[in-house]
Amino acid sequence: MGKGHFFNFIGGDILSKMGASWFVSYSYYLHVDKKHENWNKCETVAMRQSFFKNSQHYHDYWLEKVLEMNFYRLNSNLLDLHGKEVIEMAKAVIAKKQSM
């Protein structure tokens, strides 16, 4: 898991352990579409869910940071998601959370 780099922003070390694409995929599942299952395609789901649960105070900030990420870099995930999809999913999560 991970390629040895950390995101250079607040909580980036934690997000790096989960993976930005996984974080967005799981957030999308929780807030937008319960049928979305890509986040469940990795072998380390339980560990990532633990990081997710313990980092909730960063989630809104991270979603905004994902919008600034290079979608080519976001392509390098094992979840069968393209970087542009990840960014669109992050936008959908943000919109859903703002409408609550």
N, C-alpha and C positions, 0 to 999 in steps of 0.2 A: 504494500500500500504506500502511495506517495512516491515522489521522485526526489526526495531530499531537499526540497526548497520550501521556504515558508513565505506566506503572503506577508508583505511588508506594510501591515496596518494592524490596528488594535485587534487582538485575538487571532491574528493570522496564523499563529502556530497551531491553534486548535482547529481552525478551518482547514489547514493543510493536512491534519490527521484524518479528517473526514473526507476531504476533497470537495472542491467548490461545486462540481456537477452533482455529486451525491447529495450535498446539502440542499441544493435547489430542488433536485428531484424529490427528496423526502419532504421538503417544505410544500412543494406542489401537491404531493399526495395528501398531506395533512390539511391543507387549507383550500385547495381548489378541486381536486379530482381524486376520489378514493379508488378509482379504477386504475390509476397510474401506478405501475409496478416496477419501473426501471430501477429504482433505488434498491430493490431487493435482488438484483442480479450480481451482487458481489458476495464474497465469502466472509466478509467481516462486518456484516450488518449489525449484529448485537453491539460490537465495540463502537461503531459509528453512531448508533442510536444513543449510546451512553454519552458520547461527546456532545451530541446534539442536545440531549436533555439538560446537560450541565452547562450549556453555553447560551441559553435562551436570551440572556440580556444583550447578546451581540447580534441576534438574528436580523433585526430590521437594518442595522448598519451593514451587515454582510450582504444582504440582498441588494442594497444600493451599490456596494463595491463590485458585486458581480456584473452589474450593468456597465461598469467601466472596463471590464476585462476583455482581453482579446479573444474573440470567439474561436480563432484557430487553436489557441492553447486549451480552450474548454473542450475542443474536439477530442482531446487525448484522455478520454474516460473509458471505462469498461462497461458502461451502462447502455450502449447503443443509442446515445444521444449526440446530436450535432451541437456544436457550440452556439449556433444561432437559436436552436430550440431551448437550450439552457437559459439564454438571456430572455427569450420570450416567456418562459416559465417563471423566471424571477419577476418579470414585469407583472404577470398575472397574480403571483402571490402578493406582491406589494399592493396591487389594486384591491385585491380581496381583503387584505388586512386593513386597508384604509377605509373600506366601506363598512366595516364592522362598528 
